[in-house]
Amino acid sequence: MRAIAFGDFGENPFLAELSVPEPGPGEVLVRIEHSSINGFDLGVLGGYLKGVYEYEFPVVPGKDFAGTVAALGAEATGFAVGDAVFGVIMRPTLGQGGWAEYVCVPADYGIAAVPAGLDAATAGALGLAGTAAHDAIAAVAPAPGETILVSGATGGVGAVAIQLAAARGATVIATARPGAEAEFVLGLGATHVVDHTAAVADQVRALVPEGVHAAVHLAGDGAVIAELVRAGGRFTSTLHFTPEDSARDIKATTVMSDPNRETLGRLAAAVVSGDLRLPIARSYALSDAPAAVADFATGTLGKLAITIA
């Protein structure tokens, strides 16, 4: 099978020919049609997850996938060969990934059926960003009329988080540069925009002198973002940042994406109904995935997708 892989720490990813994996007990083999790029992939490629995960070289990056079930391992239930599926690759080691023609994934976690009306390209970019945003907004639970700050609002996670917060009736302050970025987040439901290249704290305080009710930290200086939360407010980070100051009684949490089937199904249904939009800025062929990584590192409005088939 064709795959983008790298053979050791410090090596650049390249288009390789690898063997098709065989599903183990409780696994399904998925023929992948679409995937995407996430910040997690940069961590994998840079070797930053060494010691957190075991790297089984050659490592194929990519957490998202959408495709069809090609084979079932022993005791795998819930799916049949030919089913259209999508999700997040939740394997205990780094080796098999979404930037390949095939992957084996657990049949009971990180995978869901693609509902009618959800196109495969969107499904292939929805899993990780969607569940991370869903879990972050659930962690701070903004109520109608409350103000929430989304720092790192222009990426895939931020784009979904803005919409989920606005759907709850919250007033969303999003970080974005003036121009196209600002127009992007406003179009997703943000009420106010603050320029993250300037003094974010001053801009937010000018809007809400008493501080925001909640903040979602996806990028930027976590300490600065946490300081903008009012006493008794809520703060969550996908970057594992925890505020040190507890004097203001802020409820602080860190979020790791939990792509359970229920959440994946809820996100897919929201896209189909039109209640949620997943902006895909550009799609790349599998062979162009290394170039997509470079583009992702410079910043993007929404998701960068990869077409496998």
Contacts in CASP RR format, 6 or more apart in sequence:
PFRMAT RR
TARGET T0000
AUTHOR 0000-0000-0000
METHOD contacts of the structure
MODEL  1
MRAIAFGDFGENPFLAELSVPEPGPGEVLVRIEHSSINGFDLGVLGGYLK
GVYEYEFPVVPGKDFAGTVAALGAEATGFAVGDAVFGVIMRPTLGQGGWA
EYVCVPADYGIAAVPAGLDAATAGALGLAGTAAHDAIAAVAPAPGETILV
SGATGGVGAVAIQLAAARGATVIATARPGAEAEFVLGLGATHVVDHTAAV
ADQVRALVPEGVHAAVHLAGDGAVIAELVRAGGRFTSTLHFTPEDSARDI
KATTVMSDPNRETLGRLAAAVVSGDLRLPIARSYALSDAPAAVADFATGT
LGKLAITIA
1 17 0 8 1.000
1 18 0 8 1.000
1 19 0 8 1.000
1 20 0 8 1.000
1 100 0 8 1.000
1 101 0 8 1.000
1 102 0 8 1.000
2 15 0 8 1.000
2 16 0 8 1.000
2 17 0 8 1.000
2 100 0 8 1.000
2 101 0 8 1.000
2 286 0 8 1.000
2 308 0 8 1.000
3 15 0 8 1.000
3 16 0 8 1.000
3 17 0 8 1.000
3 18 0 8 1.000
3 58 0 8 1.000
3 60 0 8 1.000
3 97 0 8 1.000
3 99 0 8 1.000
3 100 0 8 1.000
3 101 0 8 1.000
3 286 0 8 1.000
4 13 0 8 1.000
4 14 0 8 1.000
4 15 0 8 1.000
4 16 0 8 1.000
4 60 0 8 1.000
4 61 0 8 1.000
4 99 0 8 1.000
4 100 0 8 1.000
4 286 0 8 1.000
4 287 0 8 1.000
4 289 0 8 1.000
4 290 0 8 1.000
5 13 0 8 1.000
5 14 0 8 1.000
5 16 0 8 1.000
5 18 0 8 1.000
5 58 0 8 1.000
5 59 0 8 1.000
5 60 0 8 1.000
5 99 0 8 1.000
5 100 0 8 1.000
6 12 0 8 1.000
6 13 0 8 1.000
6 14 0 8 1.000
6 45 0 8 1.000
6 57 0 8 1.000
6 58 0 8 1.000
6 59 0 8 1.000
6 61 0 8 1.000
7 57 0 8 1.000
7 58 0 8 1.000
7 59 0 8 1.000
8 57 0 8 1.000
9 46 0 8 1.000
9 47 0 8 1.000
9 50 0 8 1.000
9 55 0 8 1.000
10 46 0 8 1.000
10 47 0 8 1.000
12 290 0 8 1.000
13 45 0 8 1.000
13 61 0 8 1.000
13 99 0 8 1.000
13 289 0 8 1.000
13 290 0 8 1.000
13 293 0 8 1.000
14 290 0 8 1.000
15 286 0 8 1.000
15 287 0 8 1.000
16 58 0 8 1.000
18 58 0 8 1.000
18 60 0 8 1.000
18 100 0 8 1.000
20 29 0 8 1.000
20 101 0 8 1.000
20 102 0 8 1.000
21 29 0 8 1.000
21 96 0 8 1.000
21 102 0 8 1.000
21 103 0 8 1.000
21 104 0 8 1.000
22 29 0 8 1.000
22 71 0 8 1.000
22 104 0 8 1.000
23 29 0 8 1.000
23 71 0 8 1.000
23 72 0 8 1.000
23 73 0 8 1.000
23 76 0 8 1.000
23 104 0 8 1.000
24 73 0 8 1.000
24 74 0 8 1.000
24 104 0 8 1.000
25 73 0 8 1.000
25 74 0 8 1.000
25 75 0 8 1.000
25 76 0 8 1.000
26 73 0 8 1.000
26 74 0 8 1.000
26 75 0 8 1.000
26 76 0 8 1.000
26 77 0 8 1.000
26 106 0 8 1.000
26 107 0 8 1.000
26 108 0 8 1.000
27 73 0 8 1.000
27 76 0 8 1.000
27 104 0 8 1.000
27 105 0 8 1.000
27 106 0 8 1.000
27 107 0 8 1.000
28 69 0 8 1.000
28 71 0 8 1.000
28 72 0 8 1.000
28 73 0 8 1.000
28 76 0 8 1.000
28 79 0 8 1.000
28 85 0 8 1.000
28 104 0 8 1.000
28 105 0 8 1.000
28 107 0 8 1.000
28 111 0 8 1.000
29 69 0 8 1.000
29 70 0 8 1.000
29 71 0 8 1.000
29 72 0 8 1.000
29 73 0 8 1.000
29 102 0 8 1.000
29 103 0 8 1.000
29 104 0 8 1.000
30 65 0 8 1.000
30 67 0 8 1.000
30 68 0 8 1.000
30 69 0 8 1.000
30 70 0 8 1.000
30 85 0 8 1.000
30 102 0 8 1.000
30 103 0 8 1.000
30 104 0 8 1.000
30 105 0 8 1.000
30 111 0 8 1.000
31 67 0 8 1.000
31 68 0 8 1.000
31 69 0 8 1.000
31 70 0 8 1.000
31 101 0 8 1.000
31 102 0 8 1.000
31 309 0 8 1.000
32 65 0 8 1.000
32 66 0 8 1.000
32 67 0 8 1.000
32 98 0 8 1.000
32 100 0 8 1.000
32 101 0 8 1.000
32 102 0 8 1.000
32 103 0 8 1.000
32 308 0 8 1.000
32 309 0 8 1.000
33 66 0 8 1.000
33 67 0 8 1.000
33 68 0 8 1.000
33 120 0 8 1.000
33 124 0 8 1.000
33 307 0 8 1.000
33 308 0 8 1.000
33 309 0 8 1.000
34 64 0 8 1.000
34 65 0 8 1.000
34 66 0 8 1.000
34 67 0 8 1.000
34 120 0 8 1.000
34 121 0 8 1.000
34 123 0 8 1.000
34 124 0 8 1.000
34 125 0 8 1.000
34 305 0 8 1.000
34 306 0 8 1.000
34 307 0 8 1.000
34 308 0 8 1.000
34 309 0 8 1.000
35 62 0 8 1.000
35 64 0 8 1.000
35 65 0 8 1.000
35 66 0 8 1.000
35 98 0 8 1.000
35 99 0 8 1.000
35 124 0 8 1.000
35 125 0 8 1.000
35 305 0 8 1.000
35 306 0 8 1.000
35 308 0 8 1.000
36 62 0 8 1.000
36 64 0 8 1.000
36 124 0 8 1.000
36 125 0 8 1.000
36 128 0 8 1.000
36 129 0 8 1.000
36 280 0 8 1.000
36 303 0 8 1.000
36 304 0 8 1.000
36 305 0 8 1.000
36 306 0 8 1.000
37 62 0 8 1.000
37 289 0 8 1.000
37 292 0 8 1.000
37 293 0 8 1.000
37 296 0 8 1.000
37 303 0 8 1.000
37 304 0 8 1.000
37 305 0 8 1.000
37 306 0 8 1.000
38 62 0 8 1.000
38 63 0 8 1.000
38 64 0 8 1.000
38 128 0 8 1.000
38 129 0 8 1.000
39 296 0 8 1.000
40 62 0 8 1.000
40 63 0 8 1.000
40 128 0 8 1.000
41 61 0 8 1.000
41 62 0 8 1.000
41 63 0 8 1.000
41 293 0 8 1.000
41 296 0 8 1.000
42 48 0 8 1.000
42 293 0 8 1.000
42 296 0 8 1.000
42 297 0 8 1.000
43 49 0 8 1.000
44 59 0 8 1.000
44 61 0 8 1.000
44 62 0 8 1.000
44 94 0 8 1.000
45 61 0 8 1.000
45 293 0 8 1.000
47 55 0 8 1.000
49 55 0 8 1.000
49 94 0 8 1.000
53 92 0 8 1.000
53 93 0 8 1.000
53 94 0 8 1.000
54 92 0 8 1.000
54 93 0 8 1.000
54 94 0 8 1.000
55 93 0 8 1.000
55 94 0 8 1.000
55 95 0 8 1.000
56 93 0 8 1.000
56 94 0 8 1.000
56 95 0 8 1.000
57 95 0 8 1.000
58 95 0 8 1.000
59 94 0 8 1.000
59 95 0 8 1.000
60 95 0 8 1.000
60 96 0 8 1.000
60 97 0 8 1.000
60 98 0 8 1.000
60 99 0 8 1.000
60 100 0 8 1.000
60 103 0 8 1.000
61 97 0 8 1.000
61 98 0 8 1.000
61 99 0 8 1.000
61 289 0 8 1.000
62 89 0 8 1.000
62 97 0 8 1.000
62 98 0 8 1.000
62 99 0 8 1.000
63 88 0 8 1.000
63 89 0 8 1.000
63 97 0 8 1.000
63 98 0 8 1.000
63 127 0 8 1.000
63 128 0 8 1.000
64 86 0 8 1.000
64 87 0 8 1.000
64 88 0 8 1.000
64 89 0 8 1.000
64 98 0 8 1.000
64 124 0 8 1.000
64 125 0 8 1.000
64 126 0 8 1.000
64 127 0 8 1.000
64 128 0 8 1.000
65 86 0 8 1.000
65 87 0 8 1.000
65 88 0 8 1.000
65 89 0 8 1.000
65 97 0 8 1.000
65 98 0 8 1.000
65 103 0 8 1.000
65 105 0 8 1.000
65 124 0 8 1.000
66 84 0 8 1.000
66 85 0 8 1.000
66 86 0 8 1.000
66 87 0 8 1.000
66 114 0 8 1.000
66 120 0 8 1.000
66 121 0 8 1.000
66 123 0 8 1.000
66 124 0 8 1.000
67 84 0 8 1.000
67 85 0 8 1.000
67 86 0 8 1.000
67 114 0 8 1.000
67 120 0 8 1.000
67 123 0 8 1.000
67 124 0 8 1.000
68 82 0 8 1.000
68 83 0 8 1.000
68 84 0 8 1.000
68 85 0 8 1.000
69 79 0 8 1.000
69 80 0 8 1.000
69 81 0 8 1.000
69 82 0 8 1.000
69 83 0 8 1.000
69 85 0 8 1.000
70 81 0 8 1.000
70 82 0 8 1.000
70 102 0 8 1.000
71 81 0 8 1.000
72 79 0 8 1.000
72 80 0 8 1.000
72 81 0 8 1.000
72 107 0 8 1.000
73 107 0 8 1.000
76 107 0 8 1.000
77 107 0 8 1.000
77 108 0 8 1.000
78 107 0 8 1.000
79 85 0 8 1.000
79 107 0 8 1.000
79 111 0 8 1.000
79 113 0 8 1.000
83 113 0 8 1.000
84 113 0 8 1.000
84 114 0 8 1.000
84 120 0 8 1.000
85 111 0 8 1.000
85 112 0 8 1.000
85 113 0 8 1.000
85 114 0 8 1.000
86 111 0 8 1.000
86 112 0 8 1.000
86 114 0 8 1.000
86 118 0 8 1.000
86 120 0 8 1.000
86 123 0 8 1.000
86 124 0 8 1.000
86 126 0 8 1.000
86 127 0 8 1.000
86 264 0 8 1.000
86 268 0 8 1.000
87 105 0 8 1.000
87 110 0 8 1.000
87 111 0 8 1.000
87 112 0 8 1.000
87 123 0 8 1.000
87 124 0 8 1.000
87 126 0 8 1.000
87 127 0 8 1.000
87 259 0 8 1.000
87 264 0 8 1.000
88 110 0 8 1.000
88 127 0 8 1.000
88 128 0 8 1.000
88 131 0 8 1.000
88 257 0 8 1.000
88 259 0 8 1.000
88 264 0 8 1.000
89 96 0 8 1.000
89 97 0 8 1.000
89 98 0 8 1.000
89 103 0 8 1.000
89 105 0 8 1.000
89 110 0 8 1.000
90 105 0 8 1.000
90 106 0 8 1.000
90 109 0 8 1.000
90 110 0 8 1.000
90 259 0 8 1.000
91 97 0 8 1.000
91 104 0 8 1.000
91 105 0 8 1.000
91 106 0 8 1.000
96 103 0 8 1.000
96 104 0 8 1.000
97 103 0 8 1.000
98 308 0 8 1.000
99 286 0 8 1.000
99 289 0 8 1.000
99 306 0 8 1.000
99 308 0 8 1.000
100 308 0 8 1.000
101 308 0 8 1.000
101 309 0 8 1.000
105 111 0 8 1.000
109 259 0 8 1.000
109 260 0 8 1.000
109 261 0 8 1.000
110 259 0 8 1.000
110 260 0 8 1.000
110 261 0 8 1.000
110 264 0 8 1.000
111 261 0 8 1.000
111 264 0 8 1.000
112 261 0 8 1.000
112 264 0 8 1.000
112 265 0 8 1.000
112 268 0 8 1.000
114 120 0 8 1.000
114 123 0 8 1.000
114 268 0 8 1.000
115 265 0 8 1.000
115 268 0 8 1.000
115 269 0 8 1.000
115 272 0 8 1.000
116 272 0 8 1.000
117 272 0 8 1.000
118 268 0 8 1.000
118 271 0 8 1.000
118 272 0 8 1.000
121 280 0 8 1.000
121 283 0 8 1.000
121 305 0 8 1.000
121 307 0 8 1.000
122 271 0 8 1.000
122 278 0 8 1.000
122 280 0 8 1.000
123 268 0 8 1.000
124 305 0 8 1.000
125 278 0 8 1.000
125 280 0 8 1.000
125 303 0 8 1.000
125 305 0 8 1.000
126 264 0 8 1.000
126 267 0 8 1.000
126 268 0 8 1.000
126 271 0 8 1.000
126 278 0 8 1.000
127 257 0 8 1.000
127 259 0 8 1.000
127 264 0 8 1.000
127 267 0 8 1.000
128 257 0 8 1.000
128 259 0 8 1.000
129 155 0 8 1.000
129 156 0 8 1.000
129 157 0 8 1.000
129 158 0 8 1.000
129 159 0 8 1.000
129 160 0 8 1.000
129 278 0 8 1.000
129 303 0 8 1.000
130 156 0 8 1.000
130 157 0 8 1.000
130 160 0 8 1.000
130 257 0 8 1.000
130 267 0 8 1.000
130 278 0 8 1.000
131 257 0 8 1.000
131 258 0 8 1.000
131 259 0 8 1.000
131 263 0 8 1.000
131 264 0 8 1.000
131 267 0 8 1.000
132 157 0 8 1.000
132 238 0 8 1.000
132 255 0 8 1.000
132 257 0 8 1.000
133 156 0 8 1.000
133 157 0 8 1.000
133 158 0 8 1.000
133 159 0 8 1.000
133 160 0 8 1.000
133 161 0 8 1.000
133 164 0 8 1.000
134 160 0 8 1.000
134 164 0 8 1.000
134 263 0 8 1.000
134 266 0 8 1.000
134 267 0 8 1.000
135 255 0 8 1.000
135 256 0 8 1.000
135 257 0 8 1.000
135 258 0 8 1.000
135 263 0 8 1.000
136 157 0 8 1.000
136 161 0 8 1.000
136 216 0 8 1.000
136 218 0 8 1.000
136 236 0 8 1.000
136 238 0 8 1.000
136 255 0 8 1.000
137 161 0 8 1.000
137 164 0 8 1.000
137 165 0 8 1.000
137 168 0 8 1.000
137 216 0 8 1.000
139 234 0 8 1.000
139 236 0 8 1.000
139 253 0 8 1.000
139 255 0 8 1.000
140 148 0 8 1.000
140 214 0 8 1.000
140 215 0 8 1.000
140 216 0 8 1.000
140 234 0 8 1.000
140 235 0 8 1.000
140 236 0 8 1.000
140 253 0 8 1.000
141 168 0 8 1.000
141 214 0 8 1.000
141 234 0 8 1.000
142 148 0 8 1.000
142 165 0 8 1.000
142 168 0 8 1.000
142 169 0 8 1.000
142 170 0 8 1.000
142 213 0 8 1.000
142 214 0 8 1.000
143 168 0 8 1.000
143 169 0 8 1.000
143 170 0 8 1.000
143 213 0 8 1.000
144 168 0 8 1.000
144 169 0 8 1.000
144 170 0 8 1.000
145 169 0 8 1.000
145 170 0 8 1.000
145 171 0 8 1.000
146 170 0 8 1.000
146 171 0 8 1.000
146 213 0 8 1.000
146 214 0 8 1.000
147 170 0 8 1.000
147 171 0 8 1.000
147 172 0 8 1.000
147 173 0 8 1.000
147 207 0 8 1.000
147 208 0 8 1.000
147 211 0 8 1.000
147 212 0 8 1.000
147 213 0 8 1.000
147 214 0 8 1.000
148 165 0 8 1.000
148 170 0 8 1.000
148 171 0 8 1.000
148 172 0 8 1.000
148 173 0 8 1.000
148 212 0 8 1.000
148 213 0 8 1.000
148 214 0 8 1.000
148 215 0 8 1.000
148 216 0 8 1.000
149 173 0 8 1.000
149 174 0 8 1.000
149 175 0 8 1.000
149 204 0 8 1.000
149 212 0 8 1.000
149 214 0 8 1.000
149 215 0 8 1.000
149 216 0 8 1.000
149 225 0 8 1.000
149 228 0 8 1.000
149 229 0 8 1.000
150 158 0 8 1.000
150 161 0 8 1.000
150 162 0 8 1.000
150 165 0 8 1.000
150 172 0 8 1.000
150 173 0 8 1.000
150 174 0 8 1.000
150 175 0 8 1.000
150 190 0 8 1.000
150 215 0 8 1.000
150 216 0 8 1.000
150 218 0 8 1.000
151 175 0 8 1.000
151 196 0 8 1.000
151 200 0 8 1.000
151 215 0 8 1.000
151 216 0 8 1.000
151 217 0 8 1.000
151 218 0 8 1.000
151 219 0 8 1.000
151 220 0 8 1.000
151 222 0 8 1.000
151 225 0 8 1.000
152 158 0 8 1.000
152 174 0 8 1.000
152 175 0 8 1.000
152 196 0 8 1.000
152 218 0 8 1.000
152 219 0 8 1.000
152 220 0 8 1.000
153 159 0 8 1.000
153 161 0 8 1.000
153 162 0 8 1.000
153 174 0 8 1.000
153 175 0 8 1.000
153 176 0 8 1.000
153 185 0 8 1.000
153 190 0 8 1.000
153 218 0 8 1.000
154 174 0 8 1.000
154 175 0 8 1.000
154 176 0 8 1.000
154 181 0 8 1.000
154 184 0 8 1.000
154 185 0 8 1.000
154 299 0 8 1.000
154 300 0 8 1.000
154 301 0 8 1.000
154 302 0 8 1.000
155 218 0 8 1.000
155 299 0 8 1.000
155 300 0 8 1.000
155 301 0 8 1.000
155 302 0 8 1.000
155 303 0 8 1.000
156 278 0 8 1.000
156 279 0 8 1.000
156 300 0 8 1.000
156 302 0 8 1.000
156 303 0 8 1.000
157 218 0 8 1.000
157 238 0 8 1.000
158 174 0 8 1.000
158 216 0 8 1.000
158 218 0 8 1.000
158 302 0 8 1.000
159 184 0 8 1.000
159 185 0 8 1.000
159 188 0 8 1.000
159 277 0 8 1.000
159 278 0 8 1.000
159 279 0 8 1.000
159 301 0 8 1.000
159 302 0 8 1.000
159 303 0 8 1.000
160 267 0 8 1.000
160 276 0 8 1.000
160 278 0 8 1.000
161 216 0 8 1.000
161 218 0 8 1.000
162 172 0 8 1.000
162 174 0 8 1.000
162 185 0 8 1.000
162 188 0 8 1.000
162 189 0 8 1.000
162 190 0 8 1.000
163 188 0 8 1.000
163 189 0 8 1.000
163 276 0 8 1.000
163 277 0 8 1.000
164 276 0 8 1.000
165 172 0 8 1.000
165 216 0 8 1.000
166 172 0 8 1.000
166 188 0 8 1.000
166 189 0 8 1.000
166 190 0 8 1.000
166 191 0 8 1.000
167 275 0 8 1.000
170 213 0 8 1.000
170 214 0 8 1.000
171 191 0 8 1.000
171 192 0 8 1.000
172 189 0 8 1.000
172 190 0 8 1.000
172 191 0 8 1.000
172 192 0 8 1.000
173 190 0 8 1.000
173 191 0 8 1.000
173 192 0 8 1.000
173 193 0 8 1.000
173 194 0 8 1.000
173 204 0 8 1.000
173 207 0 8 1.000
173 208 0 8 1.000
173 212 0 8 1.000
174 185 0 8 1.000
174 186 0 8 1.000
174 188 0 8 1.000
174 190 0 8 1.000
174 192 0 8 1.000
174 193 0 8 1.000
174 194 0 8 1.000
175 193 0 8 1.000
175 194 0 8 1.000
175 195 0 8 1.000
175 196 0 8 1.000
175 200 0 8 1.000
175 219 0 8 1.000
175 220 0 8 1.000
176 182 0 8 1.000
176 184 0 8 1.000
176 185 0 8 1.000
176 190 0 8 1.000
176 193 0 8 1.000
176 194 0 8 1.000
176 195 0 8 1.000
176 196 0 8 1.000
177 195 0 8 1.000
177 196 0 8 1.000
177 197 0 8 1.000
178 193 0 8 1.000
178 195 0 8 1.000
180 301 0 8 1.000
181 193 0 8 1.000
181 301 0 8 1.000
182 193 0 8 1.000
184 279 0 8 1.000
184 301 0 8 1.000
184 302 0 8 1.000
185 193 0 8 1.000
186 193 0 8 1.000
188 277 0 8 1.000
188 279 0 8 1.000
192 207 0 8 1.000
194 200 0 8 1.000
194 203 0 8 1.000
194 204 0 8 1.000
194 207 0 8 1.000
195 203 0 8 1.000
196 219 0 8 1.000
196 220 0 8 1.000
200 224 0 8 1.000
200 225 0 8 1.000
200 228 0 8 1.000
201 224 0 8 1.000
201 227 0 8 1.000
201 228 0 8 1.000
204 211 0 8 1.000
204 212 0 8 1.000
204 228 0 8 1.000
205 211 0 8 1.000
205 228 0 8 1.000
210 230 0 8 1.000
211 228 0 8 1.000
211 229 0 8 1.000
211 230 0 8 1.000
212 228 0 8 1.000
212 229 0 8 1.000
212 230 0 8 1.000
213 229 0 8 1.000
213 230 0 8 1.000
213 233 0 8 1.000
213 234 0 8 1.000
214 229 0 8 1.000
214 233 0 8 1.000
214 234 0 8 1.000
214 235 0 8 1.000
214 236 0 8 1.000
215 225 0 8 1.000
215 226 0 8 1.000
215 228 0 8 1.000
215 229 0 8 1.000
215 234 0 8 1.000
215 235 0 8 1.000
215 236 0 8 1.000
216 236 0 8 1.000
216 237 0 8 1.000
216 238 0 8 1.000
217 225 0 8 1.000
217 226 0 8 1.000
217 235 0 8 1.000
217 236 0 8 1.000
217 237 0 8 1.000
217 238 0 8 1.000
217 239 0 8 1.000
217 241 0 8 1.000
218 237 0 8 1.000
218 238 0 8 1.000
218 239 0 8 1.000
219 239 0 8 1.000
222 237 0 8 1.000
222 239 0 8 1.000
222 241 0 8 1.000
222 243 0 8 1.000
223 241 0 8 1.000
223 243 0 8 1.000
223 244 0 8 1.000
225 235 0 8 1.000
226 235 0 8 1.000
226 241 0 8 1.000
226 243 0 8 1.000
226 245 0 8 1.000
226 250 0 8 1.000
226 252 0 8 1.000
227 243 0 8 1.000
227 245 0 8 1.000
229 235 0 8 1.000
229 248 0 8 1.000
229 250 0 8 1.000
230 248 0 8 1.000
231 248 0 8 1.000
231 249 0 8 1.000
231 250 0 8 1.000
232 248 0 8 1.000
232 249 0 8 1.000
232 250 0 8 1.000
232 251 0 8 1.000
233 248 0 8 1.000
233 249 0 8 1.000
233 250 0 8 1.000
233 251 0 8 1.000
234 250 0 8 1.000
234 251 0 8 1.000
234 252 0 8 1.000
234 253 0 8 1.000
235 243 0 8 1.000
235 250 0 8 1.000
235 251 0 8 1.000
235 252 0 8 1.000
235 253 0 8 1.000
236 252 0 8 1.000
236 253 0 8 1.000
236 254 0 8 1.000
236 255 0 8 1.000
237 252 0 8 1.000
237 253 0 8 1.000
237 254 0 8 1.000
237 255 0 8 1.000
238 254 0 8 1.000
238 255 0 8 1.000
238 256 0 8 1.000
238 257 0 8 1.000
240 254 0 8 1.000
241 254 0 8 1.000
242 252 0 8 1.000
242 254 0 8 1.000
243 250 0 8 1.000
243 252 0 8 1.000
267 276 0 8 1.000
270 276 0 8 1.000
271 277 0 8 1.000
271 278 0 8 1.000
278 302 0 8 1.000
278 303 0 8 1.000
279 301 0 8 1.000
279 302 0 8 1.000
279 303 0 8 1.000
280 302 0 8 1.000
280 303 0 8 1.000
280 304 0 8 1.000
280 305 0 8 1.000
281 300 0 8 1.000
281 301 0 8 1.000
281 302 0 8 1.000
281 303 0 8 1.000
281 304 0 8 1.000
282 292 0 8 1.000
282 295 0 8 1.000
282 300 0 8 1.000
282 304 0 8 1.000
282 305 0 8 1.000
283 304 0 8 1.000
283 305 0 8 1.000
283 306 0 8 1.000
283 307 0 8 1.000
284 291 0 8 1.000
284 292 0 8 1.000
284 304 0 8 1.000
284 305 0 8 1.000
284 306 0 8 1.000
284 307 0 8 1.000
285 306 0 8 1.000
285 307 0 8 1.000
286 306 0 8 1.000
286 307 0 8 1.000
286 308 0 8 1.000
289 306 0 8 1.000
292 304 0 8 1.000
292 306 0 8 1.000
295 304 0 8 1.000
296 304 0 8 1.000
END
